[in-house]
Amino acid sequence: MPFDIIITDDSRVARAMIKKAMPAGDYVFREAGGGVECLALYKKKPADAVFLDLTMPEMDGFETLERLRKMDPGAKVVVITADVQPGARDRVTALGALSVLHKPPRPEDLEAVLKRILA
């Protein structure tokens, strides 16, 4: 059965980069251009994992993460961001993100995170 992943980023290029960096595996990717769309996709069908950017218009990743975890406290969320400030990392960890990766994500980092999620 394929591993279902929602990739949420307002940049189509960034979403493509994440897919390209994924290790070999059986995946179904659903893409969201922002937080509102991500929440709608997840509500329609929960995903095995959500990859989430922080800086997005309309609804940023912090609010998206908070709402997603209220919707499903067991949601597995990985933040992938260019924001390297320690405060941002601490905040998303407190909100329940499993991991924070830097953009662009390295294949070995994505592989390590997926192994933790699948374990």
C-alpha positions, -999 to 999 in steps of 0.1 A, spaced: 0 0 0 15 34 -9 26 59 17 3 89 14 20 123 18 6 158 16 33 183 5 23 219 15 42 248 1 31 279 -18 59 273 -43 52 247 -69 90 245 -75 96 237 -38 69 210 -39 87 194 -69 121 196 -51 107 177 -22 92 150 -44 125 147 -64 145 143 -31 124 115 -18 141 81 -14 129 52 -35 95 40 -23 58 37 -30 43 71 -25 11 89 -33 17 127 -33 -11 152 -27 -1 188 -31 -14 219 -13 -5 254 -22 -12 267 13 -25 259 48 -62 261 40 -59 236 11 -37 213 33 -64 212 60 -91 205 34 -71 176 19 -63 161 53 -99 164 64 -111 147 32 -86 119 38 -59 118 65 -24 113 52 4 92 66 26 123 67 24 160 60 54 180 48 48 216 57 64 250 48 62 278 74 61 309 53 29 309 32 3 336 25 -33 332 38 -24 308 66 12 302 76 27 269 86 25 276 124 -13 280 122 -17 251 98 3 228 121 -17 239 151 -51 234 134 -39 201 119 -29 187 153 -63 198 168 -80 180 139 -58 149 145 -35 148 175 -17 119 159 -9 137 126 27 132 115 40 166 104 75 174 92 83 210 87 105 218 57 115 255 58 142 280 49 135 297 83 165 287 104 158 307 135 159 287 167 126 303 179 108 289 148 122 254 154 112 255 191 77 267 183 69 240 157 84 214 179 61 226 207 32 225 183 39 188 176 61 187 145 81 155 144 111 170 127 123 203 110 143 200 78 160 228 59 151 237 23 160 222 0 157 189 18 185 164 14 175 129 3 192 113 33 173 136 57 140 127 41 149 90 43 157 93 80 125 111 88 104 86 68 121 57 86 111 73 119 75 79 107 71 43 93 86 26 124 
